[in-house]
Amino acid sequence: SLLRLTSGDFNTAVGVASLENVATTNNNTAVGRQSGFYSVGSDNTYIGFASGLGSSGSNADNHNTAVGSSSLTAITDGASNTVMGSLAGDSITTESNNTLIGKSAGSTISHSSANGTTSIGAESLISLTTGTGVTATGFQSGRFNTTGASSTFIGYQAGQGVTGAKLTGNANTAIGRASGFLLQGAAGGNTLLGYLSGDRITTGTNNTILGQGADTDDATATNQAVIGQG
């Protein structure tokens, strides 16, 4: 631990090879084997095996907080990320300002266009790579959204989608358990509110569905408005 420390102050490292490369930076805390191993930044907190491990050539990973085995394990220059959960945010390298809570939450984020993502719940946004402005709250919410942007998924499996035709469409809002459950492909512009609302929609666009179980009359429907319990 702190093997290369020279002038850095207020650093705390507990665990074999934790903060191994910190030399002149300050205010870092790492607990767990290889936590923050390649980190050379400041004001980071890495807790858990290989949390904030980084890679050779890490430059400026600052103000990150990662708690959980292998959380933020690929971080290099990313900053101001808050991550909690095993494997959460484990593909993030240079991305910043993400909040990811839950096992594997946001685990494939790998592009700066996904900066500012909020993902709360185990496996929420687990497939997101480049989508901008995406918020998901709930177990497996937005699970198969890959590049879809400006979307909000709130509720258990809200906007989960399917593994075969992952969601790339933008501007979807699904609020309620399993709302928008089958959204996939270019589905976009849908607003779904209520338990199971719009759960029939696959590639439909620009639909507004309000009410428990309310749905369109077709999986590929466009520009439909449905209000009331299904």
Disulfide bonds with the S-S distance in Angstrom:
none
